[in-house]
Amino acid sequence: MLPEQIKLLNDYWETTEYKQKPILDEQEIEEIGIKLQMAIHNDLTVEVKYFADHDYKLIKGKLRKIDSVDKTLQFDDYARIKLIDVLDVNIE
């Protein structure tokens, strides 16, 4: 097989494993907001499940800031997540 064909096949297999971003209803979004506010006001550790690069990811840490202008979460280690990508929040 030619290198171009191999690359095309590899690209195809990667795209078939892509996951779809779930759509949250208003109640789930409100619940996430409440948990985030509670975590930041009480300096609690959170585990955030979010969607990025066609996959689900987890990040764990303390929130440093909820930026309402940029619509992002900023953690103590300066990692940033878009609020629109957040799927679930667990307070630990």
Salt bridges, closest charged atoms under 4 A:
ASP11 OD2 - LYS7 NZ 2.93
GLU31 OE2 - LYS35 NZ 3.48
ASP43 OD2 - LYS62 NZ 3.55
ASP53 OD2 - LYS57 NZ 3.41
ASP55 OD1 - LYS19 NZ 2.75
ASP67 OD2 - LYS65 NZ 3.96
ASP85 OD1 - LYS21 NZ 3.52
GLU92 OE1 - LYS60 NZ 2.82
